[in-house]
């Protein structure tokens, strides 16, 4: 069976403090809670067309072998494509919300090179906010 990958469906992040992580992704990044399954220790957040699943460490469906939150083994980073991208306005907005910022730069992503800004969630996971590509990318089928 031949198939192609269209987009990211969801990312799962193990969380030691599910409430703090939910507040960060909703209040700072603008996600919204789509489904809360407290009995499983799972909160699913809508992030555009994709989902960010926050999984409570020690919850019913947690897999401890995934690594400890904040130890760099629960995920490398999550990249969210955003529009518009105004680096100065983004930095001011995120700083006002108490977010810890990382480096700004030009980075490659699914749509090609474009502006990007790193920040950190409450448990030290890196989140990349990626702006539009510099030019329309060419595809070859």
N, C-alpha and C positions, 0 to 999 in steps of 0.2 A: 504494500500500500504506500503510495507516494503522498506526501503532505508538505505544507509549508507553514512556517510560524508567522502569524499575523501580528501579534502584539503580546505584551505581558498581560496575563489574566489576573494573577494575584501574586503577592509576596507575603510570606509568613515570617513574622518577627516574634521571637520568644521574649517575653516581658516579665521582669521581676515585679514591677509596679504597674499593673494593667491600667489603673485609673490615671496615673501621671502620663503614661504613654498615650492613652486615648485623648486626654486634654491637649497634649502637644500636637498630635496629628490633626485634631479637629480645630482647636483654637489658633494654632500657629500656621498650619499649612492649609486649612480650609476643607479638610475631609469631613465626612458626616458618617455617623453610625448608621449602617444599613441593617445589621443583624447582630443581636447580642445573645449569645448562648452561654449564659452564666454557668449552667450545669456542666458545660464542657470546658469552661475557662477560656472561651473564645469570643472576641469582639471583632466583627468584620466592618471595615470602614470603606466607604465609597471614595475613590480617588479618580475622578474623571470616569473613563470607561473601565478602569481596573479596580481591584480591591487590594487593600492592605489588611491582612489578618494579624491581629495581635493575640498571641497565645500565652496564657498565664503559665509561668514556670510552676511545675508541680500540679498543674490542672489535669483533668481526666485524660486528655488526649496529648499531653506533652510528651516529647521524646527527649529525655535527658541527654542522650548521646549526641544531640545536636550542638551542645556546648553551652557555656554559661553566658548569660547576657552581660554585656559590657566587657567581655573577655575577647572580643573580636572573632568569636566562632559562631555566633548566632546569625550573622549576615555580614557581608563586606560593606555594601551600601545599596541604597534604594535610590533610583533616579526617577524623578518626576518631571515630565515635559510640561512647561508652563508657558502661558502667554497672558499678558505681555511680559517682556523681560526688561526691566529697567534696574540695573544693578544697584545704583545709589538708592532708589526708592525701596527696593527689596531689602537692602541692608538696614535702612532706617526702620522699616516696618518690623522686620524680624528682631532687631535689637530692642525695639520698644516692647516687644512681647517677651523679652527675656531669653531669646534663643542665643546659643553660642555659635558664632559664625566660624567657618573655615575659609579656605582659599577660594578666590574668584579666578576664573581663567577661561581659556578657549579650549573646549574639549570635544572629542568625537563621540557621537551617539547614533541612534538609529536613523536619524535624518541627516547625518553629516556633522561637520564642525559647526560649533556655535557657542554662545556665551553660557557660562555655567557658574554656579555658586554652591559651595559646600556649607552645610551646617550640621549640628549634632542634636539628636533627640536626647531625652532625659537619661537614657541608659548608655549613651556614648556611640550609638549607631550613626554612621554617616548617611546623610540625606543629600542628594544632589538635585538642585533645581536647575533644569536645562531649558534654555531659551530656544527660539526658532533657529533653523539652520541659516548659515550665511548666504547660501544660494540653493535653489532647488536641486535636489540630488538626482543624479541620473541612475536609472536602473537598467539592467540588462536581464532579459528573461531567457 
